[in-house]
Amino acid sequence: VERFCTDNQLPYCLLNPLDLKLKTNSLRRLKTDRQDAHRIARATLNNHFRLKQTRTRVYAKMHELARFYERVQTDIHIKHVQLHTQLQQTFPELEQLFTSRVSKLALNVVSLFPHPSLVQGLSRTVLKNQLIHSTDKKLSKVKGIQYAEKLQALAKDSYPAVDPDSVQVQAVRYYCRILINLIRQKEALTKQLVTLANNSLLEFAVITSMPGIGAQSAAELIGELGDIRRFDNANQLN
């Protein structure tokens, strides 16, 4: 119905179910039958509802991208928790490779060496070469050596709960692959959001000029709020 009204430029109200129920006490929680439809229609005659201001194509796409970005971010958090659960059984010390955020480099390292036995017996040079050639981020030799030394130290202190051929090791690699793909998707969405906002919307430059707000935060803010010109006052915006 909403799509039909938009396509045919028909004015309409998009009502919040809770707001409608507060103004129509006789409505039941599940409004499905003919009587409730009639009560909803009568409520629109007795109350003044604000007409829906349709988003332009740019703001609509920004909104969809922002919501998609949020879902991907939630998926990353869920998969990170699942990876943590499996890694506690196979090689818990590896979590020291993670910083405050999950990086593709750390995930690649975990995927390569999800169990300490895969590190033990390998020289520092062999480890360095595997890291340099098997991760999708270009590592310098110095950085490769640093990671190799840290891996050797972590493997030496580790006493895993499972064997290297356990299903948990497979699960660790599985969640690493999923997380890497999710992070790539997140980066692509961020680029889309920022590029679209920067090329199409004048307020992007205004918002990014505010101290503490970067390009990504500004793009997400615009994606969620849409065109703020449709608000009458600051309270509506809040």
N, C-alpha and C positions, 0 to 999 in steps of 0.2 A: 504494500500500500504506500509506504513512504517513497519507494523508488518511483512508483507511478506518479505521485504528486510532484516529485522533483522533476521528472522528465517532462511533465505537462505544465510546469510552472504554476501549480495550484497551491495557494496558501494553506498551511496546516499547522497544528500544534502537536508537539511530541511531548507527551505527558509522563512524568515520573509516577510509577504506580503507587508509591507511598504518599506522594502529595495528593494524588487523586483520591486515595482512600480517606485521607484526613478531611477532605472536602465533601466526601460522600459516605457517611457512616453506614448506610444500608448495604454497601458492597461486601461481598464475601471475599475471602483471601484468594480463591481461585475463581476468576471472572470468566466463565466459559459459556454460560447459558444465555438465552435470549433476554431474560429479565435484567441480568446484569449489564448486558450491552445497552439496553434501554436506559438504565440508570446512569451509565457513563455518558450517554448522549445528553440526558437531562442536566448532568453536572456541568457540561460545557455551556449550557444556556444560563445557568445560575451563577457561574464564576467567570472571571476574566483570566484567560490563560494567554501567555505570551506566544506569539507566532514563532515558529521555528525559522531561524535564519540559516538557509542552506550553505554549507561550506563550499567554497570554490574548489576547483579541481586540485589546485596546489595544496591548500590546507587539508583537504580530504586525504591526499596521498601522504602528507606529512603525518597526519594522525594515524593512518594505517601503519606507516613505517615505525613510528614511535611505539605503538602497541606491539608490533611484531618484535621489535628490539627488546621490549620488556619481557615478552614470553621467552625469547632466546636466553636472556639474562637469568630468568628463573630456571630454565632447563640446565644452564651451566651450574647453578648452585646445587640443584638436585643431583646431577651426575658427579659433581665434585664430592658430595657427601657419600655417594655410592662407591666412588673410587677410594675414598678414605677408609671405608669399612673393609674393602678387600685388601688394601695395602697394609692394614694393621696385621694381617695374617701372613703376608708374603715378605714385606721389606719395609717396616714402618719408618725406619730411619730416613728413607728417601724423601719423606715429607719436609725434611730440612732444606731440600732444594727449592721448595716453593717460597715465594715471597708473600706479600699481602694479597696478591692476585695470582690466579692460575695462568702460567705462561705456556706458550706452545713449546718453547725450548725445554722447560722442565718436564712437560708431558712426553716429549720425544725421548728424553733420557729415561724416564720411568718405563716407557714402553719397551725400550731396548734392554733394560736391566731391572725387571720387576722382582727379581729374586737375588739375594746376595751370592749364591753359588755361580751365577752368570758373570759375576765380577771377579770372584776369587780365582787365582791362577793366571789372570791376564796381566801383562805388564802395563806400566803407565803409558808407554808409547802405543801399544795395541789399543788400549781403551781410548786414548786421544784420537787415534785414526778412525775408530768406529764412530765416535761422537761427531767428528768433523764431517764424515761422509754420510751419516745416517740421519742427521737432523736437518729440518728444512730452513734453519737459520744459519747463515754463514758464520761459523765460529773461527776465531783466530787460533793459531797454534798455542798462544799463551793461555787463552781462555779454555781451550781444549785440555791442556795440561792441568789447569786448576780444577776443572770438573773431574778429570780422571783421578787426581789425588784425593779429592773429596769422596768420590765413589769408593775408592780403595779403603779409606778410613771408615766410612759408614758400613761397608760390607764386613770389615774386620770385627766390628762391635755388634753386628746383628746376629740374632738367633731366632730365625723365623719359626712360625707355628706349623708351616706346611712344607711339603717337598717341592722342588723346582718344576715337577711335571704335574702339579695339582691344578684343579679347575680354577682355583682362585687366581693363579698366575695368568690363565687365559682371560679371566674376568678383568684383571688389572689392565691388560693390553686393550681389551674391548672398550672399557670406559675411557681410556686414554685417546683412542681413535675418535670416539664420539665427541669428547671434549675439544679435541683439536678442530674437528669440523664445525662445532658450535662456535668456537672462538673466531674461526674464519668467517662464519656467517655474521657474527656480531660486528666484526670489523667492516664487512661489506655494507651492512645496514647503517653503521655510523657514517661511512663515506657517503652513502646515498642521502642520508638526512642532511648532513652538513652541506653537500654540494647543492641539493635542491633548495635549501633555505638561503644559502649565500647567493645563488643565481636568480632567485625568484622573489624574495621577500625583503623589503627595505628595513623592516624592524630587526632583522638578524644583526645588522651592523650596530644598531642602537643597543641591543641586549648584550652583545659581546663587548661593548665598550664599558659595561659595568664591571667594577673590580670583582674578581673571583668567579666570573662566569666565562667559561671557555666556549669554543665553537660547538662541541658536542652537547654541553648542558643547554646552550641557547637553542639548538635545533630540537632537542627533546622537549624543552619548555614550549616552543612554538607548536610542536606536534600535538602536545596535550591540550594547550589552551586554544589553539586556533587563532582566528582573527580577534584580537582583544577589542577592536572597535565596536563589536556587537554588544559589549557590556555598557550599561548606563553609568555605573559607578564602581568604585574599588571593592565594595562589599560583594557585589555580584562576582567579580573576578576572584576574590578570596574564596 
